[in-house]
Amino acid sequence: MSLRQWFERNGDRRYIMFGGKGGLGKTTFSAATAYWLARQGHRVLVFSVDPQASLSDIFERDIFGKGAVKIVDNLWAQEIDADSNIKAYQQEVRKKIVDMYGFEHIPEEIEQYIQAASAEPAMEESAIFDAVVDIVVKGDYDYYIYDLVPLGHALYYLSMAKVYDEWINRITQLREQMREHEEMVARIKRQKVTEEDQILHELQYIKGRINQSSSILTDKERTAFFFVVVPEQMIILDTEKATELFSRFDVPIAGYVVNRVLPEELARQRVPPYLQNRLAVQSHYLEQIKHTFGDRLVGSVPELERDVTGLPMIEKLAAIMYGDGRG
């Protein structure tokens, strides 16, 4: 089944993700897919959750941190500024501490903790995925095309989401038990029942955000994840391992797209020995890819003459991936 056929048969999948090792073509595939879907008349947002994002380079527009920027009719692009999200989160934490405990200003030791926590690697992933929730829940678009962070970061976030969720569940249970005890004591002493537990409320809010963001990646009804792979041994092995790990976290893997395939007709031409050797090695790994991923292969993209930047090249790539690029 081709990529085009997949989209025609899976109209309910509106969260489309391209992932894989860094530098394999995730961003260009995301841009081309968004362009093609926009040409079909759908409102599409392509956005990057990769701190090393290059959508600005591909579209040749300055879009970093500027929200959704219109590229062409029906197509918007966005690069999330994680640093700004972290700073906004810091300010939100400060405000909640001041409101909750009645401080006139944040105590120095708490400020130091906030700064230290924001420097944690997990904070960047959390800030980015929190921004994803804000984007998606608005429902402004028909399709959301994700240019994902590299595999390791995505897996780390998924695993931490489960850890956070279990931890918050436990803390929430303890807070609820404490409240029941406080209310019982208040009734015995005929005192006013304890006011709403702000800490419990905050924990439940955090838990809801975590569940929202992680559930986007695991929604089997609306989400599709495509691996980008190239005909190289280490990439094939890494993709196999990532497939197994993603499956454990219930990520709905829709298929695999092979990128940077040297044209077969080169083998029938007089080419330098170096290129002949590359073609022979590629042929071996293409067979390995077919054997490993089988009927889940949904596309093959040749090595292009230059980098995919600018709308003409995006349109060309979309035509290769989806047919004539129009529908």
C-alpha positions in Angstrom: 0.0 0.0 0.0 1.3 3.4 -0.9 1.3 6.5 1.3 -1.5 8.0 -0.8 -3.6 4.9 -0.5 -3.0 4.9 3.2 -4.4 8.4 3.6 -7.4 7.6 1.4 -8.2 4.6 3.6 -7.5 6.2 7.0 -9.4 9.5 6.9 -9.9 9.5 10.7 -6.2 9.6 11.4 -5.6 13.4 11.7 -2.5 13.4 13.9 0.4 12.4 11.6 3.9 11.9 12.9 7.2 11.3 11.2 10.0 10.0 13.4 13.3 8.3 13.3 17.0 9.0 13.9 18.1 12.6 13.4 19.0 13.7 9.9 17.0 11.1 7.9 14.4 13.4 6.5 11.6 13.6 9.1 11.2 17.4 8.6 11.1 17.3 4.8 8.6 14.5 4.8 6.5 16.4 7.3 6.6 19.5 5.2 5.8 17.6 1.9 2.9 15.7 3.6 1.4 18.9 5.0 1.7 20.6 1.6 0.0 17.7 -0.2 -2.9 17.5 2.3 -3.3 21.3 2.0 -3.5 20.9 -1.8 -6.4 18.4 -1.2 -8.4 21.2 0.5 -7.7 20.3 4.1 -6.6 22.9 6.7 -3.2 21.7 7.9 -0.7 22.7 10.5 2.8 21.3 10.3 4.8 21.9 13.4 8.1 20.9 14.9 8.6 19.7 18.4 12.3 19.2 17.7 14.6 21.8 19.4 16.9 21.5 16.3 13.9 22.2 14.0 14.5 23.3 10.4 11.0 24.1 9.1 12.2 27.7 8.8 15.0 26.5 6.5 12.7 24.2 4.5 9.9 26.8 3.9 12.5 29.6 3.7 10.5 31.6 6.2 11.3 32.9 9.6 8.7 31.0 11.7 10.6 30.1 14.9 8.6 31.1 18.0 6.1 33.1 15.9 3.1 30.9 16.3 1.3 29.4 13.3 2.6 31.1 10.1 0.6 30.8 6.9 2.7 29.4 4.1 0.1 28.9 1.3 -3.6 28.4 1.2 -4.7 25.9 3.8 -1.2 25.4 5.1 0.4 26.8 8.3 3.8 26.0 9.9 5.0 26.5 13.4 8.2 25.9 15.3 7.7 25.7 19.1 10.1 27.8 21.2 10.8 25.6 24.2 12.7 28.2 26.0 9.8 30.6 26.0 7.5 27.8 27.2 9.8 27.0 30.0 10.0 30.7 31.1 6.2 30.9 31.0 6.0 27.7 33.1 8.4 29.2 35.6 6.3 32.3 35.9 3.1 30.2 36.3 4.8 28.2 39.1 5.9 31.4 40.9 2.4 32.9 40.7 0.8 29.7 42.1 3.3 29.6 45.0 2.6 33.3 45.8 -1.2 32.8 45.6 -1.2 29.4 47.5 1.0 30.5 50.4 0.4 34.2 50.5 4.1 35.2 50.0 4.9 38.8 49.0 7.7 37.4 46.9 9.3 34.1 46.1 11.7 32.9 48.8 15.3 32.6 47.5 15.6 28.9 48.1 12.4 28.2 46.2 13.6 30.4 43.3 16.8 28.4 43.2 14.8 25.2 43.0 12.6 26.6 40.2 15.7 27.5 38.2 17.4 24.2 38.8 14.3 22.2 37.9 14.0 24.2 34.6 17.5 23.2 33.7 16.6 19.5 33.8 16.6 17.8 30.3 13.1 16.5 30.9 11.8 20.1 31.3 12.4 20.9 27.7 10.5 17.8 26.5 7.7 18.6 29.0 7.5 22.2 27.9 7.3 21.2 24.2 4.7 18.6 24.6 2.7 20.9 26.9 2.7 23.3 24.0 1.5 20.5 21.7 -1.6 20.0 23.9 -2.4 23.7 23.7 -2.2 23.6 19.9 -4.2 20.5 19.4 -7.1 21.1 21.8 -8.0 24.3 20.0 -9.1 22.1 17.0 -8.3 24.8 14.4 -7.1 22.4 11.7 -8.1 19.2 10.0 -4.6 17.7 10.1 -1.8 18.1 12.5 1.6 17.0 11.1 4.3 16.5 13.8 8.0 16.7 13.1 8.9 14.7 16.1 12.0 15.0 18.4 14.6 12.3 17.8 13.6 8.8 18.9 15.4 8.8 22.2 13.7 12.0 23.4 10.3 10.8 22.3 10.7 7.5 24.2 12.1 9.3 27.2 9.0 11.5 27.3 6.6 8.6 27.0 8.3 6.6 29.7 8.5 9.7 32.0 4.8 10.4 31.4 4.0 7.0 32.8 6.3 7.5 35.8 4.8 10.9 36.5 1.3 9.6 36.1 1.9 6.8 38.6 3.6 9.1 41.1 0.9 11.7 40.9 -1.8 9.0 41.3 -0.1 7.9 44.5 0.3 11.4 45.9 -3.3 12.2 45.0 -4.5 9.2 46.9 -2.6 10.3 49.9 -4.0 13.8 49.7 -7.5 12.5 49.4 -7.0 10.3 52.5 -5.7 13.3 54.4 -8.7 15.3 53.4 -11.1 12.6 54.5 -9.3 12.5 57.8 -9.4 16.3 58.1 -13.2 16.4 57.3 -13.9 13.7 59.9 -12.0 15.6 62.6 -13.8 18.8 61.6 -17.2 17.1 62.0 -16.3 15.7 65.4 -15.1 19.1 66.6 -18.0 20.8 64.7 -15.5 23.0 62.9 -15.7 24.4 59.4 -14.8 21.7 56.8 -11.4 22.3 55.2 -11.5 24.6 52.2 -10.7 23.1 48.8 -7.2 21.5 48.8 -5.2 23.6 46.3 -2.4 21.2 46.3 -4.6 18.3 45.4 -6.3 20.4 42.7 -2.9 21.3 41.2 -1.8 17.6 41.2 -4.9 16.6 39.4 -4.3 19.5 36.8 -0.8 18.3 36.2 -2.0 14.7 35.8 -4.6 15.8 33.3 -2.0 17.6 31.2 0.4 14.7 31.2 -2.4 12.3 30.2 -3.5 14.7 27.4 0.0 15.1 25.9 1.0 11.4 26.1 -2.4 10.2 24.9 -1.9 12.1 21.6 1.0 9.8 20.8 -1.0 6.7 21.6 -4.4 7.4 20.1 -5.0 4.5 17.8 -8.1 6.0 16.3 -6.7 9.4 15.3 -2.9 9.1 15.3 -0.5 7.5 12.8 3.3 7.2 13.3 5.6 6.7 10.3 9.2 5.7 10.7 11.7 7.2 8.3 14.5 4.8 7.4 17.4 4.8 5.0 19.2 1.8 3.5 22.0 1.6 6.0 22.7 -1.2 8.5 22.8 0.8 11.7 19.7 2.8 10.8 17.8 -0.4 10.1 18.9 -1.9 13.4 18.0 1.2 15.3 14.6 1.4 13.7 13.9 -2.2 14.6 14.8 -1.5 18.3 12.7 1.7 18.2 9.7 -0.1 16.7 9.8 -2.6 19.6 10.1 0.1 22.2 7.3 2.3 20.6 5.1 -0.8 20.5 5.5 -1.2 24.3 4.1 2.2 24.8 1.2 1.5 22.4 2.3 4.1 19.8 0.2 3.3 16.6 2.9 2.6 14.0 1.3 3.1 10.5 4.3 2.3 8.3 7.8 2.9 7.1 9.1 5.3 4.4 12.5 4.6 2.9 14.5 7.8 2.0 17.6 8.5 0.0 17.4 5.6 -2.4 19.8 5.8 -5.3 18.0 5.3 -8.7 18.3 1.7 -10.0 19.0 2.9 -13.5 22.4 4.0 -12.3 23.4 0.3 -12.1 22.9 0.0 -15.8 25.1 2.9 -16.6 28.9 3.4 -16.6 29.5 4.9 -13.2 32.7 5.1 -11.0 33.5 2.0 -8.9 32.7 3.9 -5.7 29.1 4.5 -6.9 28.9 0.9 -8.2 29.8 -0.3 -4.7 27.3 2.0 -3.1 24.5 0.7 -5.4 25.4 -3.0 -4.5 25.4 -2.2 -0.8 22.1 -0.3 -1.1 20.5 -3.2 -2.9 21.5 -5.5 -0.1 20.0 -3.2 2.6 16.8 -2.6 0.6 16.2 -6.3 0.6 16.8 -6.3 4.3 14.3 -3.5 4.8 11.7 -5.4 2.7 12.3 -8.5 4.7 12.2 -6.7 8.1 9.3 -4.3 7.6 7.4 -6.1 4.8 3.9 -4.9 3.9 4.3 -2.0 6.3 6.5 -0.2 3.8 4.4 2.6 2.3 6.8 4.6 0.3 10.3 5.0 -1.2 11.9 8.4 -2.0 15.0 8.7 -4.2 18.1 10.7 -3.4 17.3 14.1 -4.7 19.7 16.4 -6.6 19.7 19.0 -3.9 18.3 19.7 -0.4 14.5 20.2 -0.1 14.2 23.9 0.6 11.6 26.3 -0.9 8.1 25.5 -2.2 9.1 24.2 -5.6 11.3 21.4 -4.0 8.6 20.7 -1.4 6.0 20.3 -4.2 8.4 18.0 -6.1 8.9 15.8 -3.0 5.1 15.8 -2.4 4.6 14.6 -6.0 7.1 11.8 -5.5 5.6 10.7 -2.1 1.9 11.0 -3.1 1.6 10.8 -6.9 1.0 14.0 -8.8 0.8 16.2 -5.6 -2.7 17.3 -6.4 -5.1 14.3 -6.0 
